[in-house]
Amino acid sequence: MVLVNAVTGRLRVRSPILRTRRAAEPIEAEVRAIPGVSEVRLNPAAASLVVLYDPQQVEMEALEERLERLCTDHQARAQRRRRDLSRQINLAGKVGMITTLAGTIGYAYLGSKKTHERMGWAFLAFTAYHLLRNRGTLLR
């Protein structure tokens, strides 16, 4: 989070997490709930948040720290969700490879040539996906 402008009674901050409305709205709601905050304006296009507050009720430094903590916490949660989704996609690719490999072997044993061939192509597709997804770590 970057403090863009601060005058008594008004703060403007920028943070990448404020760029998407879905991620920024919980932060906006939490800032509105702070005693002494009179108005909050979110601008996702500029990734900024303007906070008008009563300096008699809220200290500027305390408000800055709270905004910093909110943005950092929400950004960390968003990164964890992306990482979890990435792991689920990676797991689906691996399960697909194992399943289609087992199917290829099983249908070859049973003598079903067309199904064996289709499962083989599916295995190759999952393997290609896995290699492309992990090319940075596999081919060092």
Kinemage of the C-alpha trace (Angstrom):
@kinemage 1
@onewidth
@group {chain A} dominant
@subgroup {mainchain}
@vectorlist {calphas} color= white
{ca met a 1} P 0.000 0.000 0.000
{ca val a 2} L 1.204 3.482 -0.860
{ca leu a 3} L 0.004 6.617 0.870
{ca val a 4} L -0.599 9.001 -2.029
{ca asn a 5} L -1.975 12.015 -0.198
{ca ala a 6} L -2.632 12.876 3.405
{ca val a 7} L -4.083 16.051 4.833
{ca thr a 8} L -5.896 16.397 8.111
{ca gly a 9} L -9.247 14.707 7.703
{ca arg a 10} L -8.484 13.044 4.347
{ca leu a 11} L -6.286 10.157 3.159
{ca arg a 12} L -5.772 8.648 -0.292
{ca val a 13} L -4.033 5.289 -0.611
{ca arg a 14} L -3.175 3.057 -3.549
{ca ser a 15} L -2.747 -0.686 -3.557
{ca pro a 16} L -2.930 -3.344 -6.288
{ca ile a 17} L -5.600 -5.160 -4.240
{ca leu a 18} L -7.923 -2.168 -4.766
{ca arg a 19} L -7.879 -2.655 -8.551
{ca thr a 20} L -10.660 -5.266 -8.522
{ca arg a 21} L -13.993 -4.296 -7.011
{ca arg a 22} L -14.600 -7.808 -5.639
{ca ala a 23} L -11.373 -7.706 -3.626
{ca ala a 24} L -11.680 -4.034 -2.643
{ca glu a 25} L -15.272 -3.978 -1.388
{ca pro a 26} L -14.528 -5.908 1.852
{ca ile a 27} L -11.713 -3.457 2.587
{ca glu a 28} L -14.038 -0.531 1.865
{ca ala a 29} L -16.673 -1.983 4.224
{ca glu a 30} L -14.122 -2.507 7.011
{ca val a 31} L -12.835 1.059 6.639
{ca arg a 32} L -16.415 2.419 6.781
{ca ala a 33} L -16.887 0.567 10.086
{ca ile a 34} L -13.982 2.407 11.746
{ca pro a 35} L -15.349 4.949 14.252
{ca gly a 36} L -14.673 8.492 13.054
{ca val a 37} L -14.621 7.642 9.333
{ca ser a 38} L -17.297 9.711 7.598
{ca glu a 39} L -16.843 8.767 3.938
{ca val a 40} L -14.987 6.195 1.861
{ca arg a 41} L -14.644 6.393 -1.933
{ca leu a 42} L -13.254 3.483 -3.895
{ca asn a 43} L -11.793 3.976 -7.376
{ca pro a 44} L -10.822 0.571 -8.832
{ca ala a 45} L -9.583 2.132 -12.089
{ca ala a 46} L -6.919 4.028 -10.132
{ca ala a 47} L -6.547 1.272 -7.493
{ca ser a 48} L -7.150 3.915 -4.841
{ca leu a 49} L -9.256 4.544 -1.780
{ca val a 50} L -10.109 7.993 -0.397
{ca val a 51} L -11.025 8.144 3.286
{ca leu a 52} L -12.582 11.211 4.907
{ca tyr a 53} L -12.418 11.104 8.686
{ca asp a 54} L -12.867 13.221 11.795
{ca pro a 55} L -9.389 14.024 13.177
{ca gln a 56} L -10.931 14.477 16.637
{ca gln a 57} L -11.947 10.800 16.709
{ca val a 58} L -9.209 9.093 14.654
{ca glu a 59} L -5.492 9.775 14.482
{ca met a 60} L -4.024 9.880 10.984
{ca glu a 61} L -1.174 7.506 11.873
{ca ala a 62} L -3.545 4.949 13.398
{ca leu a 63} L -5.771 5.102 10.311
{ca glu a 64} L -2.754 4.680 8.003
{ca glu a 65} L -1.608 1.619 9.962
{ca arg a 66} L -5.096 0.119 9.857
{ca leu a 67} L -5.356 0.667 6.089
{ca glu a 68} L -1.909 -0.860 5.579
{ca arg a 69} L -2.865 -3.916 7.629
{ca leu a 70} L -6.209 -4.335 5.811
{ca cys a 71} L -4.629 -4.120 2.353
{ca thr a 72} L -1.782 -6.459 3.282
{ca asp a 73} L -4.108 -9.041 4.871
{ca his a 74} L -6.523 -9.043 1.934
{ca gln a 75} L -3.665 -9.256 -0.575
{ca ala a 76} L -2.174 -12.233 1.283
{ca arg a 77} L -5.573 -13.991 1.275
{ca ala a 78} L -5.985 -13.378 -2.461
{ca gln a 79} L -2.526 -14.836 -3.129
{ca arg a 80} L -3.363 -17.925 -1.034
{ca arg a 81} L -6.588 -18.449 -3.016
{ca arg a 82} L -4.669 -18.202 -6.304
{ca arg a 83} L -2.064 -20.647 -5.015
{ca asp a 84} L -4.762 -23.072 -3.844
{ca leu a 85} L -6.491 -22.902 -7.239
{ca ser a 86} L -3.166 -23.482 -8.968
{ca arg a 87} L -2.554 -26.563 -6.813
{ca gln a 88} L -6.022 -27.923 -7.585
{ca ile a 89} L -5.463 -27.467 -11.327
{ca asn a 90} L -2.065 -29.143 -11.054
{ca leu a 91} L -3.588 -32.048 -9.124
{ca ala a 92} L -6.354 -32.437 -11.740
{ca gly a 93} L -3.699 -32.672 -14.471
{ca lys a 94} L -1.777 -35.345 -12.564
{ca val a 95} L -4.920 -37.360 -11.808
{ca gly a 96} L -5.870 -37.095 -15.486
{ca met a 97} L -2.461 -38.435 -16.528
{ca ile a 98} L -2.613 -41.376 -14.131
{ca thr a 99} L -6.222 -42.229 -14.975
{ca thr a 100} L -5.728 -42.120 -18.736
{ca leu a 101} L -2.474 -44.103 -18.490
{ca ala a 102} L -4.260 -46.794 -16.477
{ca gly a 103} L -7.126 -46.736 -18.992
{ca thr a 104} L -4.714 -47.043 -21.902
{ca ile a 105} L -3.044 -50.089 -20.376
{ca gly a 106} L -6.363 -51.629 -19.304
{ca tyr a 107} L -8.027 -51.243 -22.690
{ca ala a 108} L -4.919 -52.561 -24.474
{ca tyr a 109} L -5.104 -55.661 -22.264
{ca leu a 110} L -8.839 -56.061 -22.986
{ca gly a 111} L -8.240 -55.703 -26.720
{ca ser a 112} L -10.411 -52.608 -27.270
{ca lys a 113} L -8.202 -50.889 -29.828
{ca lys a 114} L -10.317 -47.737 -30.404
{ca thr a 115} L -10.776 -47.012 -26.696
{ca his a 116} L -7.094 -47.799 -26.077
{ca glu a 117} L -6.167 -45.282 -28.784
{ca arg a 118} L -8.489 -42.587 -27.411
{ca met a 119} L -7.161 -43.058 -23.888
{ca gly a 120} L -3.621 -42.831 -25.271
{ca trp a 121} L -4.395 -39.493 -26.940
{ca ala a 122} L -5.990 -38.231 -23.730
{ca phe a 123} L -2.870 -39.299 -21.812
{ca leu a 124} L -0.677 -37.423 -24.292
{ca ala a 125} L -2.862 -34.317 -23.899
{ca phe a 126} L -2.611 -34.418 -20.082
{ca thr a 127} L 1.151 -35.024 -20.330
{ca ala a 128} L 1.612 -32.086 -22.727
{ca tyr a 129} L -0.416 -29.876 -20.381
{ca his a 130} L 1.725 -31.003 -17.432
{ca leu a 131} L 4.970 -30.336 -19.317
{ca leu a 132} L 3.824 -26.889 -20.449
{ca arg a 133} L 2.598 -25.953 -16.987
{ca asn a 134} L 5.817 -27.070 -15.284
{ca arg a 135} L 8.345 -26.298 -18.028
{ca gly a 136} L 10.203 -23.845 -15.803
{ca thr a 137} L 10.936 -26.417 -13.120
{ca leu a 138} L 11.115 -29.628 -15.173
{ca leu a 139} L 13.605 -28.523 -17.809
{ca arg a 140} L 16.257 -26.736 -15.765
